[in-house]
């Protein structure tokens, strides 16, 4: 199995874990832990795991010129991205989150086009419009009434912010993945993320009644820390060493079907007409944006 195949497999496993996470994490908030407290647990747990596993990794020194990029990776990938996603998940529904996150490839394309001055064709403009209209449909017309989703509109808006932030992260972390070992990269980025998140999240973190948590909550917390945080970020960094950021971003296509099936099986969410329309619009938009132009003969 060559490196590209392994990279594709890594991206597939990571997006599958993300798909399950929408429902698993939702079931913990706010009964056992509030969103921001959850984030501190995630980044602290992942930082510890990466520093421990880093003992067996290469001993690399971060160049001084790369610390600014490390900080930005932590800010967009482990602070803004995580905070707004988990806050959005506590306000909205798992399926909404899994659908809206798939517009990340559009933001990746727009950001990349801005920096490399790539011309945006008419068909790509149309794709961008379709993708955004799908997200907008969820924001404006999701009128479900659920006791565990107190503000679906705001939650969906936060999912959009999450998509933008994650798209920025995938782009700015790419050069670092070509220069440093994944263990080196992740242990420093997560350490910086712990420091940035600390003043924002520590209040909700210390409110958790750790000694009274049932087994169901404990295994779900472990899944989010080890699976959704440690493994997914490690797998995505490995994938980015061989694949373009836009290619890794396209794997988000798989999140909605995985999240929808899991959410429906567990009874935590349902598939409505507006969600189906949003999926069609967003998927069509991302396809048009990601489609390679035909070569002129």
N, C-alpha and C positions, 0 to 999 in steps of 0.2 A: 504494500500500500504506500503510494508516494505521499509527499508532504502536502500537496494540494488536496488530495482526497481526505487526508487526516484533518486538514483545516476545515474543509466542508463539513465533515462529521462533527468536529468540535462546535461549529456554528449551529448545526442542527440540534445537538444535545443542549446547547445553551438556550436556544429559543424554545425548546420543549419544556425546559425547567421554568422559564419565564411564563409560559402558557399555564402551567399548573399553579404558579405562584399567585396569579390574580385571585384565585378562589381561596387558596390556603391562607394567604396573608389577610385577606378580607375577613376570614372567620375569627381572627384574633383581635381585631380592633372594633370598638374600643374596650370590649369586655375585659381583656387581659392586659392589654398594653395599648397606649395611645400612639398615633402615627410617628411623632417626632421621637418618642422614646424608643420606638421600634428601629428607627434609623440609627440611633446611637448604638444600639445592640448590634445591628448589622455591621457597621463600619468598624466597631471595636472588635467584634468577634472575628471578622475577616482579617483585620490588621494583625491580630495575634496569630492566626493561622498562617498568614503569609510570612511573618517574621520567623515563626517556628520552622516552616518548611524551607525558608530561605537559608537556614543553617547548612543544608545540603546542596544549596545552589552556588553559582559562581559568586565570587567576591568582587563586585563591580563598584566603581566609584562614579557617582553622577557628576557630569561636567557642570560647572557653574552656570553656563549659558542655558542649561536645560531645566534649571529649577523653576523658572517662570512657567514653562510648559507643564511641568509636574504639578504646580499649583493650580493652573487652569484645568488640567485633567481632573484633579480632585474636586474643584469647584463645580464643574459642569457634569462630571460623571458620578460623583459620590456625595455631593451636597445638594445642589439645585435639583438634579435629576431625581434623586431618591426622596427628598423632602416633599416635592410637589406630587410625585407619583403616589406615595403612601397617604398623603393628605387627601388627594383626589380619590383614592381607593376607599378611604373611610367615608367619603361623602357620596360617591357614585357606586357603580356596580362593576363586577369583574369583567363581564362581556364588553361593556363600554370601554373600559381601560384597554382591553386586548385589541379592540378595533381601532381606537384612536392612535395607539402607539405605532400602527403600521404606516402612518404618514411620515415617519422619520426619514425614509429614503428620499422623500420630496425635499425635506429641509436639507438633507445631506447634499442633494443635487444643487439646490439654490445657493448654499454656502460655498460649495466647491466652484460653481459657476462664477460667483462674485469674485473669488480670489484668483481664479485662473482666467477670468474674462472670457469664458466660453459663451458663444452665442446661443441664446435660448430660442429654439425653433417654435413655429406656430403650434405644432402638435404637442410639444412639451408644455407650452403655455396652457393648452387645453387640458392636458393631464394634470397640471398643477391646480387648475380650476376645479376639475372633478374631485381630486383628492380633498381639497379644502371644503368643497361643498358637502362631501360626506361627513367630515368632522363637524361642520356647522349644523348639519341636519341633526346630529346627535345632541349637540349643545342646545339647539333651539326647540326641538320637538320630542325630547325624551321626557315624557310627562308621567312616568311611573310613580306610584306612591308606595314607598317601602320604608319600614321602620329602621332598616339598617342602611338606608341611603338618604340622609336628610337633606342633601342639596346636590342633586344630580347635575344641574347646570354648571355650578361652580366646580364640581368634581371633574366634569368633562373638560372644562377650560384648563384646569390644572394638568390634565392628561396631555393637552396640546403643548403646554409649556414643557412638560416632561419630554415629549417627542423632540422638541427643538433642542433642549439641553443635551439629550442623549445623542442626537445627530452631530452637534458640535463636538462632543466628547470623542466620538468615533473618528472624526477628522483630525483633531489635534493630537490624539494619542498615537496615530498611525506612524509618524516619524520616529517616535520613541520605541515602538515595537521592533523597528528595524535595527535599532542601536543597542538595546539592552535585553537581557534575559527576562522572560515574563515574571519570574520570582522577584528579581531586583525591582522591576517597574512597579509591580503591584504592592510590594511591602512599603515602598516610599509614598506612593500615591494614597494608599489607605491610611498611612500614618498622618499625612497632611490632612486628610479628610476627617480623621478623628479630632484633630485640633480645631478645625474650622467648625465642625458640627457641635462640639462640646457645649459652648454657651447657648446654642439654640435648642438643644435637645435634652440636656441633662435634667431639667426639671421634670419632664414627663418620664424619663428613665428611672429616676429614684422613686417615683410614685408606684411603680410596679410591686405587687406583693408576691415576691419570688417564691417564698416558702409555701404559699397556698395554691400555686399553679397546678392544675390537673395534668395528667399524662398527655391528654389530647393537645393541650396548649404547648407543652414542652417539646413534643416531637415536631409540631408545626414551627415553633421558634427555631429549632435546630435545622429544619429543612430550609428556612429562609436564610439563616446565617451561612450554613455550609453549602447548600445547593444554590440558592438564588443569588448569593453574594460572592462567596469564595470561588465556587466552581465556575459560575457563568462568566465572571470577569476574567478568570484565568483562561478559560476556553476561548473567549472572544479575543483576548490579547494574542493567544496562539494562532487563532484564525487570521488575525490582521497581519501577522508576519508573512502570510502567503497570499492573502486575498485583499482586494480593494475595500475601502470602507463602505463604498456603495454596495458591494456584493454582500458583505456581512449584514448591512442594513436590510437588504432584500429578504433575508431569512425571517424578518419580522412578519412576512406574509403568513407564516405558519402559526403564529401566536393565536389569532382569532379561532381557527378551527379547533386547536388543542384546548384553548380556554373555554370555548363554547361547549364542546363535548363534555369536558370535565365539570364545568359549572352546572350543566343540565343533569348529568348523572348524579351529582352530589346534592342537587336541589337548591343550589345557592343562587341561581339566576335563571332567566328564561330568554328565549330568542323571540323578539318582537318584529313586526313588519318594518319599523323605522330602522332597526339594527340591521336587518337584511339589506335594505336600501343603502345604508351607510357603508356596509361592507362592499357592495357592488361598486359604488362611486369611488371609494378609496382605492380598492384593488385596481380598478380600471385606470385611475389617475396615476398610481405608482407604476403600472405597466407601461403607460405611454411615456412617462418621464424617464423610465429606465431603459426603454427600447433603444437599441443601437440604430443609428441611421443607415439606410442602405447605401452601399458603395456605388458611386457613379461609374459606369463603364464607358 
